Amino acid sequence: MYYPGHSAQGQWNDWATRFDDPNGLPFQGVVEFDPDVIAPALVVATDDTWKAIGPVGNQEGQPIQSVGAAWEAANPGWNSDLEYDDMAWQTADLIAPSEIWAPAGASPAYFRKTFSLDVVRPGTELLMSVDDDAIVYINGVEVLADVDSSSSDLGPLDVTQYLVPGTNLLAVKAQDAFGLAEHLRLAVFAPVPEPSTLALALSAGLTLALARQNLRRLGRPGQARR
C-alpha cells in the first residue's frame, strides 16, 4: 500500500487490521495499491493461540533486561527449546485484533508460538508493535530488542537467516513501563514467489494445447460440423 504525500509514502502496511500505516497513523482514506507489488503471505501473527505467562506478577516500570531474571534462570529453554514444558502457561489475552498480553496484565510477560515452514523464503520479514519494551527470539536467537521504555513500532526486519524448514519457535519477553495500554503485536511475512519462466512457459503451452484441441473439436472457422 502506498500513501501519496504521506510520511510513510512507499511503505508497505502489513498489519492485518489495515487501520494504521507503519508509523501508526490513520490512512485517512488515501491509499493506493501498486499493481506490480505482490502482497507478502502471512506466516504467523499474534492471536489467542499463543501461549503466555506472567510468572512474577506485575513488575511494571523495571528495566526489561533485569526484571524476571530469576524466573528465566530457573526456566532455561523457554525461548529456545521446542520441547520446553509450557503446560503451566495460559492462552494469551487478546487485547485487540492481533494484540496480546499475559493474563491479568502481568509484566514482564512471556510468550511462545511454534509454526511450520515448508521452505524458508529469502526476504521473510518481521514487524512488531509493543507497549512498551520487548525482546524477540527466533529459535533461541535474539533477533530484536526494544528497550527504550516507550511504545514502539518496529520493522520490517529481515529474519530469513534465523528460520529453518520445519518447526520454528517464536518467543518474546515484553515489559510494561507505565501501566497503560500494554500490548504486543507481531507478524512475520514471507514474499510470494513470482511464477518462474519455466512455469509460465508450461502454462502457456498447456493453454495453447487446450485451444488447439477445442478448435479441432469445433471445426475450423467456416467448416461445417458433421
C-alpha positions in Angstrom: 0.0 0.0 0.0 1.2 3.5 -0.8 0.3 6.8 0.8 0.7 9.8 -1.6 2.2 12.8 0.1 2.5 10.9 3.4 5.5 10.4 5.7 5.2 6.7 5.1 4.8 7.0 1.3 6.0 3.9 -0.4 6.0 1.7 2.7 4.0 -1.5 2.8 1.4 -1.8 5.6 1.4 -5.4 6.8 -0.9 -5.2 9.7 -4.0 -7.4 9.4 -6.3 -4.7 10.7 -5.3 -2.3 7.9 -6.3 0.7 10.1 -2.9 2.2 10.6 0.2 2.8 8.5 3.6 1.6 9.6 4.0 4.8 11.7 0.7 4.2 13.5 -1.1 7.0 11.7 -4.6 6.6 10.2 -4.9 6.1 6.4 -7.4 9.0 6.3 -8.9 7.5 3.2 -5.9 8.0 0.9 -4.5 4.6 -0.1 -3.2 3.4 -3.4 -2.2 -0.1 -4.5 0.8 -0.8 -6.7 -0.4 -3.4 -9.2 3.2 -4.6 -9.6 3.7 -5.4 -6.0 2.6 -8.8 -4.8 1.4 -8.8 -1.2 3.5 -11.0 1.1 2.0 -14.1 2.7 1.3 -14.1 6.4 3.4 -16.7 8.2 2.5 -16.2 11.8 0.9 -13.4 13.8 -0.1 -12.7 17.4 -3.5 -14.1 18.3 -5.2 -16.1 21.0 -3.3 -19.3 20.0 -0.1 -18.0 21.6 1.0 -19.3 25.0 1.7 -16.7 27.7 2.8 -16.4 31.3 3.4 -13.7 33.8 5.4 -15.6 36.4 6.4 -12.7 38.7 3.2 -10.7 38.7 3.1 -7.0 37.9 6.6 -5.6 38.0 6.0 -2.7 35.6 8.5 0.1 35.4 11.6 -2.1 36.0 14.2 -2.5 33.2 13.3 -5.3 30.8 16.9 -6.5 30.8 16.8 -7.4 34.6 13.2 -8.0 35.6 12.2 -11.6 35.7 15.9 -12.7 35.6 15.4 -15.3 38.4 12.5 -16.9 36.7 14.4 -17.1 33.4 17.4 -18.7 35.1 15.1 -21.3 36.6 13.4 -21.9 33.2 16.2 -22.5 30.6 14.8 -23.2 27.2 11.7 -21.1 27.5 12.8 -19.1 24.4 14.8 -21.8 22.5 13.6 -25.3 23.2 10.7 -26.8 21.2 10.3 -29.4 23.9 10.2 -27.0 26.8 7.3 -27.8 29.1 4.8 -24.9 28.8 1.8 -26.7 30.1 1.6 -24.3 33.0 1.4 -21.4 30.6 -2.0 -20.0 29.7 -3.6 -18.7 26.5 -2.6 -15.2 25.8 -5.2 -12.5 26.4 -6.4 -11.0 23.2 -6.4 -7.2 23.9 -7.5 -6.2 20.4 -7.3 -7.7 17.0 -3.7 -9.1 16.6 -2.7 -7.6 20.0 -2.0 -9.9 23.0 -0.7 -9.7 26.6 -0.2 -12.1 29.5 -3.3 -12.9 31.7 -4.1 -10.4 34.4 -1.9 -7.8 32.9 1.2 -9.3 34.4 4.6 -7.7 33.5 7.0 -9.0 32.4 5.0 -11.1 30.0 6.5 -14.1 28.3 5.1 -15.6 25.0 5.7 -18.6 22.9 4.4 -19.7 19.5 5.6 -22.6 17.2 4.9 -22.6 13.5 6.0 -24.6 10.5 7.6 -23.7 7.2 7.8 -26.0 4.2 10.6 -23.7 2.8 12.3 -20.6 4.1 11.9 -17.8 1.5 14.6 -15.1 1.3 13.2 -11.8 2.4 10.9 -13.1 5.2 10.3 -10.1 7.5 9.1 -9.4 11.0 7.0 -6.4 12.1 6.3 -5.6 15.8 4.4 -3.1 17.8 4.9 -3.1 21.6 3.9 -1.1 24.6 6.4 -0.7 26.0 9.5 -3.0 25.6 10.2 -6.4 24.1 13.0 -8.8 23.3 12.2 -11.2 20.4 13.8 -14.6 19.9 13.6 -17.0 16.9 14.8 -20.5 17.6 16.7 -19.2 20.6 18.5 -16.4 18.8 17.8 -12.8 19.9 16.7 -11.0 16.7 15.2 -7.8 18.1 15.4 -5.8 21.3 13.4 -2.7 22.1 14.4 -1.3 25.5 13.6 2.4 25.3 10.6 2.2 27.8 8.2 3.7 25.3 5.7 2.4 22.8 7.3 1.5 19.5 6.5 0.2 16.0 9.5 -1.7 14.7 10.4 -3.3 11.4 10.3 -4.6 8.8 13.3 -6.8 9.9 14.6 -9.5 7.6 14.7 -12.7 9.7 15.4 -15.2 6.9 18.7 -16.4 8.4 17.1 -17.4 11.7 14.4 -19.6 10.3 14.6 -23.3 9.3 12.4 -25.6 7.2 10.1 -27.5 9.6 9.1 -26.3 13.0 10.2 -22.9 14.3 9.8 -21.2 17.7 9.0 -17.5 18.2 9.5 -16.4 21.8 9.0 -12.9 23.3 9.7 -11.2 26.6 7.7 -8.0 26.9 7.6 -5.4 29.7 5.3 -2.5 30.5 6.9 0.8 31.6 3.9 2.8 32.6 1.0 0.5 33.3 -1.3 1.7 30.5 -2.2 0.1 27.1 0.3 -2.7 27.4 0.2 -4.9 24.2 2.3 -6.9 21.9 1.5 -7.1 18.2 3.9 -9.2 16.0 3.7 -10.6 12.5 6.0 -12.5 10.1 5.5 -12.3 6.4 7.2 -14.2 3.5 7.4 -13.0 0.0 5.2 -14.7 -2.6 7.4 -16.1 -5.4 6.7 -14.9 -8.8 6.0 -17.7 -11.4 9.2 -19.0 -12.9 9.9 -18.7 -16.6 9.6 -22.4 -16.9 6.2 -22.4 -15.1 5.0 -19.6 -17.4 6.1 -21.5 -20.5 4.4 -24.7 -19.3 1.2 -22.7 -18.6 1.3 -21.1 -22.0 2.0 -24.4 -23.7 -0.9 -26.0 -21.9 -3.2 -23.1 -22.8 -2.2 -23.4 -26.5 -2.7 -27.2 -26.5 -6.2 -26.8 -25.0 -7.1 -24.1 -27.5 -6.0 -26.4 -30.4 -8.0 -29.3 -29.0 -11.1 -27.1 -28.8 -10.6 -25.9 -32.4 -10.3 -29.5 -33.6 -13.5 -30.4 -31.7 -15.4 -27.4 -33.0 -14.0 -27.5 -36.5 -12.2 -24.7 -38.3 -14.0 -21.4 -38.8 -16.4 -21.7 -41.8 -16.2 -25.6 -41.8 -19.4 -27.4 -41.4 -19.6 -29.7 -38.4 -20.7 -33.3 -39.1 
